[in-house]
Amino acid sequence: MKTSYFTFGQGHAHSVNGFTYDKDIIVKVTAYNPRQVMFDTFGAQWSFEYDECPDLKHFPRGVKELN
């Protein structure tokens, strides 16, 4: 299993099960292929993948784990 952190660009906003994912939040994914989980959930509408959690000062909504 691998943990990756993902962010969204300015124009990327998604509503999944009533929760909004946007430029102000970091998504944490732990899976065998975290990148594939992002594509399955958000398509190609996200921005960057990180091995470590980015600095939260740029993401006021914090970290949301995607299950």
LINMO-V216239 format. One record per pair of residues at least 4 apart in sequence whose ideal C-beta (glycine too) atoms are under 7 Angstrom apart, sorted by sequence separation. I is the first residue (numbers start at 1). J is the second residue. D is the distance in whole Angstrom. If there is no record, write none. Layout:
I;J;D / I;J;D
This chain:
8;12;4 / 15;19;7 / 21;25;6 / 30;34;7 / 33;37;7 / 34;38;7 / 35;39;7 / 36;40;6 / 37;41;6 / 38;42;6 / 39;43;6 / 42;46;5 / 50;54;6 / 54;58;7 / 15;20;5 / 16;21;6 / 29;34;4 / 39;44;7 / 54;59;7 / 21;27;6 / 31;37;5 / 56;62;6 / 13;20;6 / 14;21;5 / 29;37;5 / 38;46;6 / 13;22;4 / 29;38;6 / 12;22;7 / 53;63;6 / 12;23;7 / 8;21;6 / 10;23;5 / 8;22;6 / 9;23;6 / 35;49;6 / 8;23;5 / 7;26;6 / 5;26;5 / 6;27;4 / 5;27;7 / 5;28;6 / 6;29;7 / 3;28;7 / 4;29;6 / 16;41;6 / 41;66;7 / 3;30;4 / 26;53;7 / 14;42;5 / 26;54;6 / 1;30;6 / 37;66;7 / 1;31;7 / 4;34;4 / 1;32;6 / 3;34;7 / 4;35;7 / 14;45;7 / 2;34;6 / 6;38;5 / 12;45;5 / 26;59;5 / 12;46;6 / 25;59;6 / 12;47;7 / 24;59;6 / 28;63;5 / 24;60;5 / 25;61;4 / 24;61;4 / 25;62;7 / 26;63;5 / 27;64;6 / 28;65;5 / 29;66;5 / 8;46;5 / 9;47;4 / 28;66;7 / 8;47;5 / 25;64;6 / 27;66;5 / 6;46;6 / 7;47;5 / 7;48;5 / 6;48;7 / 6;49;5 / 4;49;5 / 5;50;4 / 4;50;7 / 4;51;7 / 7;54;7 / 5;53;5 / 5;54;6
